[in-house]
């Protein structure tokens, strides 16, 4: 494959993953840095991809540690692996956070099934199971929307790596703020 074909196939795979729960790239590892300087990684669900703009959408609870981490430092990495044909995608870029009062979050919320909405009705992620703080009870009882946020990731680089029996391959791609490809090259795996 040419560099252009690799780039196009990677983004086509990501777009397909947003619509297919069985896709290997549907669940990706989001990496941020906490206030103590420790790297933090967690699995997230890819909800929407705009390949032309190099943008990925992820949903999250605004009470989560990742929301606080990304508020302080919006530079993040997304990592995914597809077992066939053994391809790793590592995207680096920045994240924009859209809280419950935003138009972006309201639109995304309106498209969620009730079963997914219910995941935002419990206590804050990472807290002990038990009673919610009184300040959260009314909002959570409404339907959980008060805790729903959207993370919009804008890719600045894509590091594509294919593990093969022999002759592993690895190109890197860079994009501008509008998503246009600005450079691509093969590098040593």
VENQUITA-V913139 format. One record per residue. OMEGA is omega as a letter, one per 30 degrees, with the letter a starting at -180 (* if undefined). D_LAST is the distance of its C-alpha to the last C-alpha in Angstrom with 2 decimals. Layout:
omega->[OMEGA/OMEGA]
d_last->[D_LAST/D_LAST]
This chain:
omega->[l/l/l/l/l/l/a/a/l/a/l/l/l/l/l/a/a/a/a/l/l/a/l/a/l/a/a/l/l/a/l/l/a/a/l/a/a/l/l/l/l/l/l/a/l/a/a/l/l/a/a/a/a/a/l/l/l/l/a/l/a/l/a/l/a/l/l/a/a/l/a/a/a/l/a/l/l/a/l/l/l/a/l/g/l/a/l/l/l/a/l/a/a/a/l/l/l/a/a/a/a/l/l/a/l/l/l/l/a/a/a/l/a/a/l/l/a/a/a/a/a/l/a/l/l/l/l/l/a/a/l/l/a/a/a/a/a/a/a/l/a/l/l/a/a/a/a/l/l/l/l/a/l/a/l/l/l/l/a/a/l/l/a/a/l/l/l/a/a/l/l/a/l/a/l/a/l/l/l/l/a/l/l/l/l/l/l/a/*]
d_last->[15.93/16.25/14.83/18.28/18.27/15.04/16.60/19.94/18.90/17.18/20.38/22.62/21.15/21.83/25.29/26.11/25.09/27.64/30.35/29.32/29.66/28.07/24.75/21.74/20.97/24.64/24.05/21.39/20.85/22.36/21.68/24.25/25.85/29.39/32.29/31.66/28.12/26.59/23.60/24.93/23.21/25.12/24.95/26.48/27.64/26.47/29.84/29.37/26.80/27.65/24.80/26.66/26.92/23.54/25.69/25.62/28.74/29.09/32.46/33.43/36.46/37.42/38.59/35.17/33.37/30.44/33.00/34.23/30.80/29.73/33.20/32.59/28.98/27.77/24.11/22.17/18.89/18.87/16.43/16.82/15.62/17.07/17.55/18.16/15.97/13.62/12.28/11.66/13.18/13.34/16.16/17.67/21.21/24.81/27.34/30.99/33.42/36.42/39.10/41.89/44.21/41.78/42.14/38.47/38.99/42.37/41.03/38.16/40.71/43.07/40.55/39.84/41.69/44.13/42.12/39.16/41.60/43.09/39.93/40.89/44.41/43.85/43.58/40.77/37.35/37.11/40.87/43.05/44.57/48.08/50.11/48.59/49.78/52.95/51.39/48.84/51.22/52.76/49.51/47.82/50.94/50.80/47.59/44.67/43.96/44.73/41.50/39.21/36.62/33.91/30.58/29.26/25.59/24.65/20.94/19.95/16.19/14.03/10.34/9.73/7.27/8.68/8.95/10.83/13.06/11.43/8.83/6.29/6.03/5.32/8.39/10.50/14.26/17.23/20.76/24.20/26.79/28.18/24.91/24.56/21.17/21.15/17.82/14.68/11.98/8.83/6.23/3.79/0.00]
